[in-house]
Amino acid sequence: IKSGIIELLSRFETLETNLLASSYDDLIQQQVNKYNHYRH
């Protein structure tokens, strides 16, 4: 049972990291779009 819980937790951490990374990418993309918008 313990190993199953650890596996679940590590999977959850990976999911969380991926979510953070993708939302961070979205933020950067928004900033880039704003910058390009103001530049033109």
Secondary structure, 3 states (H helix, E strand, C coil): CHHHHHHHHHHHHHHHHHHHHHHHHHHHHHHHHHHHHHHC
